[in-house]
Amino acid sequence: MAFENESLQSFSEALASKQSVPGGGGAAAYAGSLAAALGQMVLAFTIGKPKYEPDRAILEECCEKLEAARKALLEAIDKDAEAFEPLSKAYGMPKSTPEEEAHRNEVMAVCLKNAAEAPLSIVETCAAMAPVLKTVSEKGSPIMRSDAGCAALLFKAAMVCGAMNVMINTRLMKDKDTAAAINDKMTTAMNAASPVFESIADRIMESLK
């Protein structure tokens, strides 16, 4: 499975088809990768111009972080799919005897945890870009500010979509402590990053009026 290497057309068709993967998690990861790419584009039109030379070091650092996030999020498309497929098979395991049900529950516990942690990584990767994009939006070329604003909204959307894919799995976990720990990580990341992304988008939208 290598959805990250698919064309836009084939990935869109796969997403639209009657198959379990790719799904919402993969779409979230892809949206996040587009957000990172937009941030990089802002920097591509900024770094190297004399006016922004004093900030070159910090802007190049931002570019490196966005590139790492972009690649990680593209890889997360496949990781999310790989985590979900065993879960979809586990749902179909027999449970007609106590032994079968016990075995199914054991397998489900592992699969649900993996299926929740895959989108959690998407949420956390996007959230980590909030301070990076804030710097990009403030120090980058103002003629590219609409792209920075789009990046902020795409990052937030990717986080929210990732969170939904976390919760649809944690809510089914019998181990409530594990579920709570995963949900806490997700909530902490979102609470820190969402206001930053919203502030970036609001500020840029206001500047365009």
N, C-alpha and C positions, 0 to 999 in steps of 0.2 A: 504494500500500500504506500503510495507516494503522491498524495493529493497536492502537496506543495509544488510539484513539478507539472501539474496539469495546466492546460490552457484555461483562460477565463471562461471560455465557452463550455469546455468539458466539466469544469468544476461547478459551474452554475447548473448544468444539466444534471450532474450527480446530486446536487443539493435539492433539485426539484423532483427527483425521482422517488419511487417507492422503495427506498432502501434505508437502512438504519444509519448509515454513515456515508458522507459527512452530514452533520446536523447543526444544531444551534451552537455547539461548542466550537466546531470548525469555522462556522461563520463568524463567531466572536473573535477567534484568533486571527482570521483573515482581515477583519475590520481593524483590529489592533495593528496589524502589520502595515496596513494602508496609512494609518495615523502616523506611525513611525516614519514611513517613507515621505509623507508630506512635511514632517518636521525637518527631515534631511534636505528636502528640496528648498525649504526656506533658507537653510544654511548654505546650500550650494550657490544661491544667489546673493549671499552675504559675505562669506569668507573669501578673502583675497582683495576686497575693495578697500582702498586706503582709509576710508571713513571708519571702518570697523576693525582696523588693525589693532587698536588697544585691547580689544576683546577677543582677539584671534585664538588665544590659548583656551579660554573657557568655551568658545563656540566649537572648536575642534573636539574638545572633550565631550560636549553635548552630541556632536555628530557621531562619535564613536559609540556612545551609549545608545543612541537611537538605532544605529546599525545593528548592534548586538540584540536589541529588543526586536527589531524587524525580523532578523533571522530566527530568533527564538520563537516568535509568534507564528512564523511560517511552519517551523518544525512542530509546533503545538497542534497544528491542524491534524497531522498524522497521529500524534501522540493521543489526542482526544479520541480519534477514531479507534485506535488500537486498544484504548482503555474501555471503550464502550462495547466492542464486539463480544468479549467474553461475558459481559453482563447480560447482553441480549440472549446469549446461549444459556446462561444460568437460569434465566426465567423459565426456560423450557425443561429443566431437569425434573425427573420424576420425584414425587413426594407422597406416594401412596402408602408407604410404610414409615414407621418412626425412624428407622435407619436411613432411608432415602431422604426424609425430611431433614434430619440432622446434617447429613452430608450436603444437601442443597443449601441449608442455612450457612454452613461454613464457607462454601464457595461464594455464596451471595455476599457475605460480609467482606471478603477480600475484593470481590469485583466492585461492590458499591464504593468502597474506600478508594480504589484506583480510579473509578469513574468520576468521583468527586474531586480528587486531587488534580486530575488533568485540567479541568477548567479553573480550579483554584490557581494554578500556575499562570493561567492567562490573566486572571484578575490581578495577581500580584505583579506580573511583568508590566502590565499597562499602568498600574498605580505607581510603580517606581518611576515612570516617565513624567509624572506631574511636575516635579521641580525642574526637570530638564526642559520640558516644553515651556514652562513659565519663563525660564531664561531665554529660550529661543524667541518667544513671542515679545519679550521686552527688548532684547538686544539685536534681534534679526532685522533685516531690511523691512521697513514699513510697507513697501509696495507688495510684500508677500504676506501681509498680515491676515488676509482672508484664508490663506492656506494653513496658517498656524491655528486660526479659529476652527477650521474644519478638522484639523488634527485633534484639537481638544475635544470636540464633540464625538469624533470617532473613537477616541480612547475611552471616553465615558461610556459610550454605547457598548463597546467591547467589554468593559468591566461589568456593566449591568447584565448583559447577555451571558457572560461567563458565570456571574453569580447565580443566575437562574438555573444554569446547568449544574452548579454545585449543589444547590438546595434540593433539586428534584431527586438527587441521590442521597443526600444526608437525611432527608425526611423519612427515608425507608430503612435507615440503619437501625438495627436492634441495639447496637452499642451506642447509647446516647452520649457517652463521654467523648467518644471519637468524633461523633457527629458535631457535638458542640465545639470541640477544638477546631475542627475544620471551618465551621461557620464563623467562629470568632476571628480566625485569621482572615477570612474573606471580608468580614465586616470592618475590621481594623484597617485593612488596605483601602477599602472603598470610602470609609469615613475620612481618611486622610487625603485622598486624591480627588474625590468628586468635587468638593468646593473649589479646588484649584482649577480643575478643568472648566467648571462653570464660570469662574471668575475670568479666565482667559477668554472664553467665548463671548461673555457679556461685554467685556471691555472692548473687544475687537468689533463686535456688532455695533456698539455705540459709536465707535470711531468711524464707522463706515456710513453713518447717517448723514 
